[in-house]
């Protein structure tokens, strides 16, 4: 098959959508398929080679006003049509509903191709942090976002969502097209780190219990709740450290907040680290924790599971589908830092429980293997292409 991916976010930016697009592309290419990725051109273009069967088509873009790391593509539809005409795709798959997503929809109509749309991000949560007064009014965020979401995704022939919770949310809020649950998937072969580098040893102190969060350092991830919980934890257990891995727009604010809470000696902000160091940190940490309430299916939780970590996460959206309360981790009431602190203390004080939960994480994550996910995706593509051919 020849598959065209449209995404409003791509390398060098790193997030769940980018990781999914890359994973899908690489695994599909390894099975003999051809891929073209349509994405915003970064400020500084770097040579990115994902393999001989994966083409990257960059679209002229500008900075997003409040999230400088995001780029907004400027419509260059003729250029996209030329690239697609040359590529001759069998199917189009959009991974976001913004500028490039719209152009993916238009392209599917021009070439009369089946259109798949994946709903990755809970946009009402995300847009709360954009400083536009007209959408700050009570209820207006949800109304605007869901109307836009429905308009875009109801143009698709089929929609995929990584979690059952968000599938139900889409249907509840007006999506009329079929919605199928397909995991983001994870390459389990990456999480077998044995050797630990000096850089990682400088971050992880094994005399402490090490709690790790990794991912985007941004407002919708609720990392401030983790810091408040950490303050309570340290009142009872001094030999604990929180490792916050990643970069993003809230990094400096959170560093300042940790100092205000007087916990900065026990909180390490690493900034961006390479995959090798991230995998080492995960294999060396003791607990993974997230306070995010906006997760469809969290790739960071899947990665923590693959690393054999016990988990703590907010009881929200897709998170309870990955964290089985009392089996591979604990859930806590969203935004309740006191309950989060109590759940952390349970794991900090019980190494046997941590080991049991961690072992279960490794068992549970196997069904999210990318090998299994790609076969499901292939079958979905084949079915949609056949339906178009016979219609």
C-alpha positions as CSV (number, residue, x, y, z in Angstrom):
1,X,0.0,0.0,0.0
2,X,0.9,3.6,-0.5
3,X,-0.1,5.7,2.6
4,X,-0.2,9.4,3.1
5,X,0.0,10.7,6.6
6,X,-1.0,14.3,7.4
7,X,0.2,15.8,10.7
8,X,0.3,19.3,12.1
9,X,3.2,18.4,14.4
10,X,6.4,16.6,13.5
11,X,10.2,16.4,14.1
12,X,12.2,18.1,15.5
13,X,9.3,18.5,17.9
14,X,8.7,15.4,20.1
15,X,5.3,14.5,21.5
16,X,2.9,11.6,21.4
17,X,1.5,12.3,18.0
18,X,5.0,12.7,16.4
19,X,6.1,9.4,18.1
20,X,3.0,7.6,16.8
21,X,3.4,8.9,13.2
22,X,7.1,7.8,13.2
23,X,6.3,4.4,14.7
24,X,3.5,3.7,12.3
25,X,5.6,4.8,9.4
26,X,8.7,2.8,10.3
27,X,6.7,-0.4,11.0
28,X,4.5,-0.1,7.9
29,X,7.6,0.5,5.8
30,X,9.3,-2.6,7.3
31,X,6.3,-4.6,6.0
32,X,6.7,-3.4,2.5
33,X,4.5,-0.3,2.4
34,X,5.4,3.2,1.1
35,X,4.7,6.3,3.2
36,X,4.6,10.0,2.6
37,X,4.4,12.3,5.6
38,X,3.0,15.8,5.1
39,X,4.1,18.1,8.0
40,X,5.0,21.7,8.9
41,X,8.4,22.9,7.9
42,X,10.5,23.5,11.1
43,X,12.3,26.8,11.7
44,X,15.6,25.1,11.3
45,X,15.3,22.3,8.8
46,X,17.4,19.2,9.5
47,X,18.0,16.2,7.4
48,X,15.7,13.5,8.8
49,X,16.0,10.1,7.2
50,X,13.4,7.6,8.3
51,X,14.3,5.1,5.6
52,X,14.1,4.7,1.8
53,X,10.4,4.0,1.8
54,X,9.4,7.1,3.8
55,X,9.1,10.5,2.2
56,X,8.8,13.7,4.2
57,X,7.0,16.6,2.5
58,X,7.4,19.9,4.4
59,X,4.9,22.7,4.2
60,X,5.8,26.3,4.8
61,X,4.8,27.3,8.4
62,X,5.0,30.0,11.0
63,X,5.2,29.9,14.8
64,X,2.0,29.3,16.8
65,X,1.5,32.4,18.9
66,X,1.6,31.0,22.5
67,X,3.4,27.7,21.8
68,X,6.5,28.6,19.9
69,X,7.5,25.0,19.5
70,X,4.4,24.4,17.4
71,X,4.3,25.4,13.8
72,X,1.2,26.4,11.8
73,X,1.3,25.4,8.2
74,X,0.5,28.0,5.6
75,X,-1.9,26.6,3.0
76,X,0.1,25.5,-0.1
77,X,-2.4,23.1,-1.5
78,X,-1.1,23.0,-5.1
79,X,2.3,21.9,-3.7
80,X,0.7,19.1,-1.7
81,X,-1.4,18.0,-4.7
82,X,1.7,17.8,-6.9
83,X,3.5,15.6,-4.3
84,X,0.5,13.3,-3.9
85,X,0.0,13.0,-7.7
86,X,3.6,11.9,-7.9
87,X,3.4,9.6,-4.9
88,X,0.0,8.0,-6.0
89,X,-1.4,7.2,-2.5
90,X,-4.0,4.5,-1.9
91,X,-5.3,6.0,1.3
92,X,-5.0,9.2,3.4
93,X,-4.6,9.2,7.2
94,X,-4.9,12.5,9.1
95,X,-3.4,12.8,12.6
96,X,-4.6,16.3,13.5
97,X,-7.6,18.5,12.6
98,X,-5.8,21.8,12.0
99,X,-4.3,23.4,8.9
100,X,-2.6,20.3,7.5
101,X,-5.4,18.0,8.6
102,X,-7.8,20.2,6.6
103,X,-5.6,19.8,3.5
104,X,-5.6,16.1,4.0
105,X,-9.4,16.1,3.9
106,X,-9.4,18.2,0.7
107,X,-6.8,15.9,-0.9
108,X,-8.9,12.8,-0.2
109,X,-11.8,14.5,-2.1
110,X,-9.6,15.6,-5.0
111,X,-8.1,12.2,-5.5
112,X,-11.3,10.3,-4.4
113,X,-9.4,8.3,-1.7
114,X,-10.5,6.8,1.6
115,X,-9.8,9.0,4.5
116,X,-8.9,7.8,8.0
117,X,-8.7,10.3,10.9
118,X,-7.1,9.6,14.3
119,X,-8.2,11.6,17.3
120,X,-5.1,11.9,19.4
121,X,-5.6,15.0,21.6
122,X,-8.4,16.1,23.9
123,X,-8.5,19.6,22.5
124,X,-10.8,21.3,25.1
125,X,-8.2,20.5,27.8
126,X,-5.4,21.8,25.6
127,X,-7.1,25.1,24.5
128,X,-7.8,26.1,28.1
129,X,-4.2,27.4,28.1
130,X,-4.4,29.6,25.0
131,X,-4.9,33.2,26.0
132,X,-7.9,34.1,23.9
133,X,-10.6,35.8,25.9
134,X,-13.5,34.9,23.6
135,X,-12.9,31.2,24.3
136,X,-12.4,31.6,28.0
137,X,-16.1,32.1,28.8
138,X,-17.8,29.3,30.5
139,X,-18.6,26.5,28.2
140,X,-17.4,28.3,25.1
141,X,-14.2,26.2,24.8
142,X,-16.1,22.9,24.6
143,X,-18.7,24.2,22.2
144,X,-16.2,25.7,19.8
145,X,-13.9,22.8,19.9
146,X,-16.6,20.1,19.5
147,X,-18.3,21.9,16.6
148,X,-14.9,22.1,14.9
149,X,-14.0,18.5,15.7
150,X,-17.3,17.2,14.5
151,X,-17.1,19.2,11.2
152,X,-13.6,17.8,10.5
153,X,-13.8,14.2,11.6
154,X,-17.3,13.7,10.2
155,X,-15.6,14.2,6.8
156,X,-13.6,11.0,7.5
157,X,-14.7,7.6,6.3
158,X,-13.6,6.1,9.6
159,X,-12.1,7.5,12.8
160,X,-9.6,5.8,15.1
161,X,-9.0,6.5,18.8
162,X,-6.4,4.9,21.0
163,X,-8.8,4.5,23.9
164,X,-12.3,3.3,24.6
165,X,-13.0,6.3,26.9
166,X,-12.3,8.8,24.1
167,X,-14.2,6.8,21.5
168,X,-17.2,7.2,23.8
169,X,-16.5,10.9,24.3
170,X,-16.4,11.4,20.5
171,X,-19.8,9.7,20.0
172,X,-21.3,11.5,23.0
173,X,-20.3,14.9,21.5
174,X,-21.6,14.4,18.0
175,X,-19.3,12.2,15.9
176,X,-21.4,10.3,13.4
177,X,-18.8,8.3,11.5
178,X,-17.6,4.9,12.8
179,X,-15.0,5.0,15.5
180,X,-12.5,2.1,16.0
181,X,-10.1,1.7,18.9
182,X,-6.5,1.2,17.7
183,X,-3.7,1.7,20.2
184,X,-0.8,4.0,19.5
185,X,1.4,1.0,20.1
186,X,4.9,0.7,21.4
187,X,8.1,-0.9,20.2
188,X,8.9,-3.2,23.1
189,X,12.3,-4.1,21.9
190,X,13.7,-0.6,22.9
191,X,13.1,-1.2,26.6
192,X,15.8,-3.7,27.5
193,X,18.5,-1.4,28.8
194,X,21.1,-3.1,31.0
195,X,24.1,-0.8,30.9
196,X,23.8,2.5,32.6
197,X,25.9,5.5,31.5
198,X,27.7,8.0,33.7
199,X,25.2,10.7,32.7
200,X,22.3,8.6,34.0
201,X,24.1,7.8,37.2
202,X,24.6,11.5,37.8
203,X,20.8,11.9,37.7
204,X,19.6,8.8,39.6
205,X,20.8,8.4,43.2
206,X,20.0,4.8,44.2
207,X,20.1,5.8,47.9
208,X,16.8,7.5,47.2
209,X,13.5,6.3,45.9
210,X,13.3,7.8,42.5
211,X,9.9,8.9,41.1
212,X,10.0,9.8,37.4
213,X,7.7,11.9,35.1
214,X,8.7,12.3,31.5
215,X,7.0,14.0,28.5
216,X,6.0,17.5,27.5
217,X,6.6,20.1,30.3
218,X,3.4,22.0,29.6
219,X,0.3,23.2,31.4
220,X,-2.1,20.5,30.3
221,X,0.1,17.9,32.0
222,X,-0.6,19.2,35.5
223,X,3.0,18.8,36.7
224,X,2.3,21.4,39.3
225,X,0.1,18.8,41.1
226,X,3.1,16.4,41.2
227,X,5.2,19.1,42.8
228,X,2.5,19.8,45.5
229,X,2.3,16.1,46.2
230,X,6.0,15.8,46.4
231,X,6.0,18.5,49.1
232,X,3.7,16.3,51.2
233,X,5.7,13.2,50.5
234,X,8.9,14.8,51.7
235,X,7.2,15.7,55.0
236,X,7.2,12.0,55.8
237,X,10.0,10.5,53.6
238,X,13.2,12.5,53.1
239,X,15.0,10.0,50.9
240,X,12.8,10.6,47.8
241,X,13.6,12.4,44.5
242,X,11.4,13.4,41.7
243,X,13.0,13.3,38.2
244,X,11.1,15.5,35.6
245,X,12.4,14.6,32.1
246,X,11.5,16.7,29.1
247,X,11.2,20.2,27.8
248,X,8.3,22.6,27.1
249,X,6.7,26.0,27.7
250,X,6.2,25.5,31.5
251,X,9.7,24.3,32.4
252,X,11.0,27.6,33.9
253,X,7.8,28.2,35.8
254,X,7.9,24.7,37.4
255,X,11.6,25.1,38.3
256,X,10.6,28.4,40.1
257,X,7.6,26.6,41.8
258,X,9.8,23.9,43.1
259,X,12.0,26.5,44.8
260,X,8.9,28.3,46.2
261,X,7.8,25.0,47.7
262,X,11.3,24.5,49.1
263,X,11.6,21.1,47.5
264,X,14.2,22.0,44.8
265,X,16.9,19.8,46.4
266,X,14.7,16.8,45.8
267,X,13.5,17.6,42.3
268,X,15.6,17.3,39.2
269,X,14.6,18.9,35.9
270,X,16.7,17.2,33.2
271,X,15.4,19.1,30.2
272,X,15.4,17.2,26.9
273,X,17.4,14.0,26.9
274,X,18.2,11.6,24.1
275,X,16.3,8.3,23.9
276,X,19.3,6.3,25.2
277,X,19.4,8.3,28.4
278,X,15.6,8.3,28.7
279,X,15.5,4.5,28.5
280,X,18.3,4.3,31.1
281,X,16.4,6.6,33.4
282,X,13.3,4.5,33.1
283,X,15.1,1.3,33.9
284,X,16.8,2.9,36.9
285,X,13.7,4.7,38.4
286,X,11.4,3.2,41.0
287,X,8.0,4.7,40.2
288,X,6.3,6.5,37.3
289,X,3.8,9.2,38.1
290,X,1.6,11.6,36.0
291,X,-1.1,14.0,37.1
292,X,-2.3,14.7,33.5
293,X,-6.0,14.6,33.0
294,X,-6.0,15.1,29.2
295,X,-4.6,11.7,28.0
296,X,-6.3,9.8,25.2
297,X,-3.8,7.0,25.4
298,X,-0.5,8.0,27.1
299,X,2.6,6.8,25.3
300,X,4.6,7.8,28.4
301,X,2.6,5.3,30.5
302,X,3.1,2.6,27.9
303,X,6.8,3.3,27.9
304,X,6.9,3.2,31.7
305,X,5.0,-0.1,31.6
306,X,7.5,-1.6,29.1
307,X,10.3,-0.5,31.5
308,X,8.6,-2.5,34.3
309,X,7.6,0.4,36.5
310,X,4.7,0.7,39.0
311,X,2.4,3.5,37.9
312,X,0.4,6.3,39.5
313,X,-2.0,8.3,37.4
314,X,-5.1,10.4,37.5
315,X,-8.4,8.5,37.1
316,X,-9.3,10.3,33.9
317,X,-10.1,9.5,30.2
318,X,-7.8,6.8,28.8
319,X,-5.5,6.4,31.9
320,X,-7.6,3.7,33.7
321,X,-7.3,1.6,30.6
322,X,-3.6,1.3,31.2
323,X,-3.3,1.6,35.0
324,X,-5.3,-1.2,36.6
325,X,-5.8,0.1,40.1
326,X,-4.2,-2.2,42.7
327,X,-2.6,-4.4,40.0
328,X,0.1,-2.5,38.2
329,X,-0.3,0.8,40.0
330,X,-2.8,3.3,41.6
331,X,-5.3,5.8,40.3
332,X,-6.1,9.0,42.2
333,X,-8.8,11.6,41.9
334,X,-7.8,14.2,39.3
335,X,-6.1,17.3,40.7
336,X,-6.1,15.8,44.2
337,X,-2.4,16.2,45.2
338,X,-3.1,14.9,48.7
339,X,-4.4,11.5,47.4
340,X,-1.5,11.4,44.9
341,X,0.9,11.9,47.8
342,X,-0.7,9.1,49.8
343,X,-0.5,6.7,46.8
344,X,3.1,7.6,46.3
345,X,3.9,6.9,49.9
346,X,2.3,3.5,49.7
347,X,4.7,2.5,46.9
348,X,7.7,4.3,48.4
349,X,7.3,2.4,51.7
350,X,6.8,-1.1,50.1
351,X,9.5,-2.4,47.8
352,X,7.7,-5.8,47.3
353,X,4.6,-4.0,46.2
354,X,6.6,-1.9,43.7
355,X,8.2,-5.1,42.3
356,X,4.8,-6.8,41.9
357,X,3.2,-3.8,40.2
358,X,6.2,-3.4,37.9
359,X,6.1,-7.1,36.9
360,X,2.4,-6.7,36.1
361,X,3.2,-3.6,34.0
362,X,5.5,-5.7,31.8
363,X,2.9,-8.4,31.4
364,X,0.0,-5.9,30.6
365,X,1.9,-3.9,28.0
366,X,2.5,-6.8,25.6
367,X,-0.9,-6.4,24.0
368,X,0.1,-2.9,23.0
369,X,3.1,-4.1,21.0
370,X,3.5,-2.2,17.7
371,X,3.7,-5.5,15.8
372,X,0.1,-6.3,16.8
373,X,-1.1,-2.7,16.2
374,X,0.4,-2.5,12.7
375,X,-1.4,-5.7,11.7
376,X,-4.7,-4.1,12.8
377,X,-3.9,-0.9,11.0
378,X,-3.1,-2.8,7.8
379,X,-6.4,-4.7,8.0
380,X,-8.2,-1.4,8.5
381,X,-6.5,0.2,5.5
382,X,-7.2,-2.8,3.3
383,X,-10.9,-2.9,4.2
384,X,-11.3,0.9,3.5
385,X,-9.5,0.7,0.2
386,X,-11.5,-2.3,-1.0
387,X,-14.7,-0.6,-0.1
388,X,-13.7,2.4,-2.2
389,X,-12.7,0.2,-5.1
390,X,-16.1,-1.6,-5.0
391,X,-18.2,1.5,-4.6
